[in-house]
């Protein structure tokens, strides 16, 4: 085999491995989405103290979450359901669609709300055990366990 053919084979193999890696979630990162700044700060503090190697990005609504997720492909989304601009349920549907279109692995989504979740969210959790629901107020221990279980 000529030297150029060997290089070409190696380049194709490297390109193939990059494509596979791009479709997987970034297991070192999560996206925390909540419209209440105090909750974002508190949750980030709790999670950073117990999971120091986890990079946490913050978004204040579903639209901002979509923009950040499209650039980073986080492994976990911790998402409030009731937010202005775009709620968590709508953002979840948009993220599912984005993952389908890009052939990306769907991240685990931890929904966190103080209200009864809508039927589509309950159905999503029942159909995929990587998703879950936490009721606010949530203890630090439960929050950490939900995230750690999905890493």
Secondary structure, DSSP 4 states (H G I P E B T S, - for coil): --HHHHHHHHHHHHHHHHHHHHHS-EEEEEEEE-S-HHHHHHHHHHHHHH-TT-EEEEESSHHHHHHHHHHH-EEEEEEES--SSS-HHHHHHHHHHHHHHHTPPPPEEEEEESSPPPHHHHHHHHH-TT-EEEESS--HHHHHHHHHTT-
